[in-house]
């Protein structure tokens, strides 16, 4: 469309729709803006989700911090909201105006849009691509919006095109149109992530500064490709290259060389050494494979991405179109909480573990999203010794052995999750039952109970069956016991001011008065 004004033509309009919301900038770009004249742009968001009652527009006019701003919170009415912003320019050049609209309460981006503003002399450059297979470098560039028109008259019909870019450190975005007015590539803001919250880059940084986009379009009858680079920061610098290819093969045909394929991606059609390498429709990803999985060597291999349900994927979500690899097969979605699983990768929460410390329990996706490693052995009924994963945040009553981390209360007492640990002098079974961390006999008497030691400490002694104990062996006894406690011949059982005399704890001040 053309803006109804004096020589102000729509140019390089970008609209990115997210979650159904659209964002329109009016006028959609200026080609002959003048210095020191205010230009007002109207931003309108349509189809705003019903849950977003307040929205916020943010923008950057590409002239540094002075050209960045936001609207504050604006009510959305009948799924629509709008605002305006004005800007004047003090230097001739090309500038990128980038706008987004977001939910004011969550700051989630709903839509983005971008146009180019040309002030004074048009910053437009001409290039020629004369042959295929070799990369052709553009002139490097910097701040503002740079428009490069590539003449591809010499390129045969059907050739496919790739673009390779590098923003170095300061973020920029690359836009490719073919034919002019038809957007075939929008890289989004690319650069180092510590710029993510800068108002110069509405919507945030979406990836590293260097990359390659393959097979972004095929040569038709039109003879011009337009590449627009938007760099809002005054200190930015960037480069990009363009090339065309005439692939020998079609998508899904068996291949050995990536450049023979339209997408420049040749990879295995499934995660299986029994399958072929084919021309991938949507690109490929590199995965390290080993002989343990049946491959003939340990090495990195390429696998096609965006694969349908039912295809073998190992444990690699990135192979599947659904991003859900479950049971080594692409599925429609990940497993939810408490569904039976095999490995962590099966689960939405990323954690698969035993539901409780019992061999009879199932291995499920942990609702807590976390697990604890516990060492178990055959004496507890397990088939072999070793560490296993158990879901955390278990409710009271769940089996927990002696592992507090399994319980939501962080209190495992008597082998089960309970509300809280046992206090001093309460009957216990193991030290983990107690707040103080020490469970031992209350005195050196076979008739005494095992209690949570008030002192939080115990001492280890060897006892014989000849002293009335059920068997000979080492046992633990609480320390810091009061006078009168049976102590055998062990001073360590008695409090600091007492000795063990006549097999009982006695305060040594008693002997000073004798």
SVG drawing of the C-alpha trace seen along z (x, -y; Angstrom):
<svg xmlns="http://www.w3.org/2000/svg" viewBox="-15 -21 52 84">
<polyline fill="none" stroke="black" stroke-width="0.4" points="0.0,0.0 1.0,-3.7 0.8,-6.3 -1.4,-9.1 1.0,-12.0 3.7,-14.0 6.1,-11.5 6.0,-9.2 6.0,-5.7 5.5,-2.5 8.9,-0.8 10.2,2.3 7.2,3.0 7.7,5.9 4.9,7.4 5.5,10.3 2.4,11.9 2.6,13.6 -0.2,15.5 -2.8,14.0 -2.0,10.3 -1.1,8.0 0.7,4.6 0.4,2.0 2.6,-1.2 1.1,-4.1 2.6,-5.5 4.4,-2.3 7.8,-4.0 9.0,-7.2 11.3,-7.6 11.8,-11.4 11.7,-12.6 13.3,-16.0 15.6,-17.1 14.3,-18.7 10.7,-18.0 8.5,-16.1 7.0,-12.9 4.2,-11.2 3.6,-7.4 0.4,-5.7 0.7,-2.2 -2.4,0.0 -2.6,3.5 -5.5,5.8 -6.7,9.2 -5.2,8.7 -5.9,11.8 -8.9,11.4 -6.7,11.9 -4.6,8.9 -6.6,6.0 -3.6,3.6 -0.9,3.4 2.2,1.4 3.9,0.2 7.7,-0.2 9.6,-1.7 13.0,-2.6 13.5,-5.2 17.0,-4.1 18.7,-7.3 20.1,-6.1 18.6,-6.4 16.8,-9.6 14.6,-7.8 13.5,-5.0 10.4,-5.1 7.2,-3.4 3.5,-4.3 3.0,-3.1 -0.1,-0.9 -3.0,-1.4 -6.4,0.3 -7.3,2.8 -10.9,2.4 -12.5,5.1 -9.1,6.6 -7.6,3.3 -5.3,0.6 -3.4,-2.2 -0.9,-5.0 1.4,-7.4 5.0,-8.6 6.8,-11.4 10.4,-11.9 12.6,-14.4 15.9,-13.6 19.1,-15.7 21.3,-13.8 20.6,-12.5 20.5,-8.7 18.3,-5.6 16.7,-4.7 14.8,-1.7 11.7,-2.2 10.9,0.9 7.8,1.3 6.4,4.0 3.2,4.4 3.3,6.4 1.0,7.5 1.6,4.8 1.2,7.2 3.5,10.0 5.7,8.1 5.1,10.9 5.6,9.6 2.3,10.0 3.5,8.6 6.3,6.7 6.5,4.5 9.3,2.5 9.5,-0.1 12.4,-2.1 12.6,-5.8 14.9,-7.5 16.0,-11.0 17.6,-13.2 19.8,-11.3 18.6,-7.7 21.0,-5.2 20.5,-2.7 23.3,-0.6 23.5,1.5 25.1,4.9 25.3,7.6 25.3,11.4 26.8,12.8 27.1,16.5 26.2,19.3 28.0,21.5 30.4,18.8 29.6,16.4 29.4,12.7 30.2,10.2 28.2,7.0 29.9,3.8 30.1,3.6 27.8,1.2 26.8,-0.4 24.2,-2.6 20.8,-3.3 19.0,-1.3 20.9,-0.2 19.1,0.9 21.0,3.1 19.5,4.0 21.0,7.1 20.8,7.6 20.3,11.3 19.6,11.1 22.5,13.5 21.1,16.2 19.1,19.1 15.5,19.6 15.0,22.1 18.3,21.3 18.0,21.2 19.5,18.4 21.3,18.4 22.3,15.4 25.2,15.5 25.4,12.6 27.5,11.4 26.6,8.6 29.8,9.0 28.7,7.7 26.2,4.9 22.8,6.3 21.3,5.7 18.6,7.4 18.6,8.5 15.5,8.4 15.3,9.9 12.6,9.2 12.1,11.1 10.5,9.8 10.6,6.3 7.7,6.0 7.6,9.7 9.5,10.5 11.2,13.9 13.6,13.5 13.5,11.6 16.4,12.7 15.1,10.7 17.7,8.9 21.0,10.8 23.9,10.0 25.2,10.5 22.5,11.2 23.5,8.5 21.6,6.0 18.4,8.0 16.7,5.4 17.8,2.4 14.9,0.2 16.8,0.0 15.7,3.6 12.0,4.1 11.2,7.8 14.7,8.6 17.7,10.4 16.7,13.7 20.1,15.3 23.8,15.0 25.2,12.5 26.4,14.8 24.4,17.3 23.3,18.6 19.8,18.9 19.6,21.5 17.1,21.8 15.2,18.7 13.7,18.4 14.0,19.6 14.7,17.5 11.6,16.5 11.2,14.0 12.0,10.8 15.6,9.6 16.1,7.8 16.7,9.0 16.4,6.3 18.4,6.7 17.7,4.2 19.9,4.1 18.6,2.2 21.2,1.1 19.8,-1.2 23.1,-1.7 25.5,-4.4 28.5,-2.1 27.2,0.9 29.0,2.7 28.0,5.7 28.6,7.8 26.6,10.2 27.2,12.4 24.7,13.8 25.0,16.8 22.9,18.9 23.0,22.6 21.5,24.9 20.9,28.1 21.2,31.5 18.7,33.2 15.2,32.6 13.9,32.6 13.9,36.2 16.2,37.7 19.2,39.7 22.3,37.5 25.9,37.5 26.8,33.7 24.8,30.9 25.2,28.4 23.4,30.9 20.2,30.2 17.8,27.3 18.1,26.6 21.9,27.2 21.2,29.9 21.9,33.6 21.1,35.7 19.7,39.0 16.0,39.3 15.7,40.9 17.9,41.5 18.9,44.9 22.0,46.3 19.7,48.4 18.3,45.3 19.6,43.2 20.9,39.6 18.5,37.5 18.0,33.9 16.3,32.4 13.3,30.2 13.7,28.0 17.4,28.2 19.5,30.5 21.1,30.6 24.4,32.1 24.3,34.7 27.1,36.8 26.5,40.5 28.3,43.6 28.7,47.3 26.5,48.0 23.5,46.9 24.5,49.1 26.6,46.6 29.8,47.8 31.9,45.1 31.8,42.4 31.3,39.2 29.0,36.2 26.3,36.8 23.6,34.7 19.9,35.5 17.0,33.9 14.8,31.7 11.1,31.0 10.3,34.8 6.8,36.1 5.3,38.3 6.4,41.9 10.0,41.2 12.9,42.5 14.6,39.6 16.8,41.2 16.3,38.6 16.6,35.5 13.6,33.2 15.2,31.0 14.7,33.7 10.9,33.7 8.5,31.1 6.6,31.3 9.8,30.9 8.7,34.0 10.9,37.1 9.4,39.7 10.4,43.3 12.9,42.6 10.0,41.7 8.6,38.3 5.2,37.8 2.6,35.0 3.6,33.6 5.6,34.3 4.3,36.4 2.5,34.5 2.9,34.9 2.5,38.4 2.5,40.0 4.7,43.1 8.0,42.3 11.4,43.8 13.9,40.9 13.9,37.3 13.5,36.1 10.0,37.7 8.6,35.2 7.3,31.6 9.0,30.8 12.2,32.5 12.3,35.0 11.4,38.7 11.8,40.7 10.3,43.2 7.1,42.0 8.3,43.2 11.1,45.1 9.6,48.4 10.4,50.9 6.6,51.4 6.2,47.7 6.0,46.5 8.6,44.4 6.7,41.2 7.1,37.6 7.7,35.8 5.1,33.2 7.7,31.1 10.0,31.0 12.8,32.3 14.3,35.5 16.9,36.7 19.5,39.4 19.3,42.1 21.6,45.1 19.5,48.4 20.6,52.0 19.2,55.5 18.7,55.7 15.8,53.2 14.3,55.3 15.9,53.7 17.3,56.1 20.8,54.5 22.8,51.8 23.0,48.4 21.7,44.8 18.3,44.2 16.2,41.0 13.1,40.4 10.6,37.6 10.8,34.8 8.0,32.9 6.3,36.1 3.3,35.8 3.2,37.0 2.9,40.8 5.1,41.4 8.0,43.9 11.3,42.0 13.8,44.3 16.1,41.8 16.1,39.1 14.5,35.8 14.8,34.4 12.1,36.7 9.5,35.1 7.7,31.8 8.1,31.2 11.8,32.1 11.2,34.4 11.6,38.2 10.9,40.0 10.5,43.7 10.9,44.3 7.9,42.0 7.4,38.4 5.9,36.5 5.1,32.9 8.2,32.3 11.2,34.0 11.2,35.4 12.2,33.2 14.5,33.8 13.8,37.0 11.2,38.3 11.5,42.0 13.4,42.5 14.8,45.2 17.6,43.5 19.5,40.2 17.7,38.8 14.4,38.9 15.6,36.1 15.8,32.3 19.2,32.5 20.4,35.3 21.3,37.8 19.3,40.8 20.9,43.0 20.2,44.9 19.2,42.6 21.5,44.5 23.9,47.4 21.1,49.8 19.5,52.5 16.1,51.3 16.5,47.7 14.9,46.5 16.5,44.9 15.7,41.1 16.5,38.0 19.5,36.8 18.9,33.4 22.6,32.6 22.5,33.3 25.4,35.7 26.2,39.2 29.2,41.5 29.9,45.0 30.6,47.9 31.1,51.6 28.6,53.6 28.6,57.3 25.7,59.7 27.1,60.5 25.9,57.1 22.3,57.9 22.3,56.7 20.7,58.9 24.0,59.2 27.5,58.0 28.5,55.0 28.8,51.2 25.9,49.0 25.4,45.3 24.5,43.4 23.4,39.8 26.0,37.5 25.5,34.7 23.2,37.0 22.1,35.8 23.3,37.0 22.0,40.5 22.1,41.8 23.6,45.3 26.9,44.8 28.9,48.0 32.5,46.7 32.2,44.0 32.6,40.3 31.6,39.2 28.0,40.1 27.7,37.6 27.3,33.9 30.3,31.6 30.4,31.2 30.0,34.8 31.9,38.1 30.9,41.6 31.3,43.0 29.8,46.4 28.3,46.7 26.3,43.6 26.8,39.9 27.8,37.9 28.5,34.1 32.2,33.7 31.3,30.9 30.0,33.7 33.5,34.9 34.9,31.5 32.6,31.5 33.5,35.0"/>
</svg>
